[in-house]
């Protein structure tokens, strides 16, 4: 099976929830091309979905080293680092995602989580307000902003 066909098949298996089959195909691609950004990124996502956060972080770090302009991967790595309890490192990657995609609501929303975890409510509120200004109908930043404002008024 050629590399692109293996990647396409793995992505279909992943989307269908067959993570074991997807992982095996990604491993095959990575055995032939250890720096394949798509396989590494998708493998990281599978690890994250399986709760294998250290393995997910390793995959995402590898992608960021290969493709520092990959805003979505910075964001994914930041989320995983938050899940691992490292808000400071998470904040770095989440801010990198915002710098790379300043109008992406998800990229703007994620740093608010890291800033809130670092007890920087003002910074979190500023991120959420920017996300809302970018897309006023986005529900998640509106909900988070309401929660933070309620919490800060206590």
C-alpha positions in Angstrom: 0.0 0.0 0.0 1.4 3.4 -0.9 2.0 6.0 1.8 -0.9 8.3 0.9 -3.4 5.4 0.6 -2.3 4.2 4.0 -2.8 7.6 5.5 -6.2 8.0 3.9 -7.2 4.5 5.2 -5.9 5.2 8.6 -7.8 8.5 8.8 -11.0 6.7 7.8 -10.4 4.0 10.5 -9.7 6.8 13.0 -12.9 8.6 12.1 -14.8 5.4 12.4 -13.4 4.9 15.9 -11.2 1.9 15.0 -8.2 3.4 16.7 -6.1 0.2 16.8 -6.3 -0.2 13.0 -5.5 3.5 12.6 -2.5 3.3 14.9 -1.2 0.2 13.0 -1.4 2.0 9.7 0.2 5.2 11.1 3.0 3.0 12.5 3.6 1.5 9.1 3.8 5.0 7.5 6.1 6.2 10.3 8.3 3.1 9.9 8.9 4.2 6.3 9.0 7.9 6.9 9.6 8.8 10.6 9.1 12.5 10.0 5.7 12.3 8.2 3.8 15.2 9.8 0.4 13.9 8.9 1.0 10.5 10.4 2.6 12.0 13.5 -0.2 14.5 14.0 -2.9 11.9 13.5 -1.1 9.4 15.7 -0.9 12.0 18.4 -4.7 12.5 18.1 -5.3 8.8 18.5 -3.1 8.7 21.5 -5.0 11.6 23.0 -8.4 9.9 22.3 -7.1 6.8 24.0 -5.9 8.8 27.1 -2.3 8.2 26.3 -1.3 11.8 26.9 2.5 11.5 27.2 2.5 9.6 23.9 0.2 12.2 22.3 2.5 15.0 23.6 5.5 13.3 22.1 3.9 13.1 18.7 2.7 16.7 18.8 6.2 17.9 19.9 7.8 16.1 17.0 5.3 17.7 14.6 6.0 21.2 16.1 9.7 20.6 15.7 9.2 19.7 12.0 6.5 22.2 11.2 6.6 25.1 13.7 4.0 26.9 11.6 1.4 24.2 12.3 -1.0 26.3 14.5 -3.5 23.4 15.0 -0.8 21.2 16.3 0.5 23.9 18.7 -3.1 24.1 19.9 -3.4 20.3 20.3 -0.1 20.1 22.2 -1.2 22.9 24.4 -4.5 21.1 25.2 -2.6 17.9 26.0 -0.1 19.7 28.2 -3.1 21.2 30.1 -4.5 17.7 30.5 -1.1 16.7 31.9 -1.2 19.6 34.4 1.5 21.7 32.8 -0.3 25.0 32.3 2.8 27.0 31.8 4.1 25.0 28.8 0.6 24.7 27.5 0.2 28.5 27.5 3.3 28.8 25.4 1.9 26.5 22.7 -1.6 27.9 22.9 -0.2 31.4 22.4 1.9 30.2 19.5 -1.4 28.9 17.9 -3.0 32.3 18.4 0.0 34.1 16.9 -0.1 31.8 13.8 -3.9 32.0 13.4 -5.1 35.2 15.2 -8.7 34.9 13.8 -9.3 31.3 14.7 -11.9 31.1 17.5 -10.6 27.7 18.8 -7.0 29.1 18.8 -8.2 32.1 20.8 -10.4 30.0 23.1 -7.8 27.5 24.2 -5.3 29.9 25.8 -8.1 31.1 28.1 -8.1 27.6 29.7 -4.3 27.8 30.3 -4.5 31.3 31.7 -7.4 30.3 34.0 -5.4 27.3 35.2 -2.5 29.8 35.9 -5.0 31.9 37.9 -4.7 34.7 35.3 -8.4 35.5 35.1 -7.9 38.9 33.4 -5.8 37.3 30.7 -8.4 34.5 30.2 -11.2 37.0 30.0 -9.3 39.0 27.4 -8.7 35.9 25.3 -12.4 35.0 25.5 -13.5 38.5 24.6 -11.2 38.4 21.6 -12.7 35.1 20.5 -16.2 36.4 20.9 -15.3 39.6 18.9 -13.9 37.3 16.2 -17.1 35.2 16.1 -20.0 36.5 18.3 -22.1 33.4 17.8 -19.5 31.0 19.1 -21.0 29.4 22.2 -18.0 28.0 24.0 -16.2 31.3 24.6 -19.5 32.9 25.7 -20.1 30.2 28.2 -16.5 30.3 29.5 -16.6 34.1 29.8 -19.9 34.0 31.7 -18.4 31.4 34.1 -15.2 33.4 34.6 -17.1 36.6 35.2 -19.4 34.9 37.8 -16.4 33.4 39.5 -14.5 36.7 39.6 -17.5 38.5 41.2 -17.5 36.1 44.2 
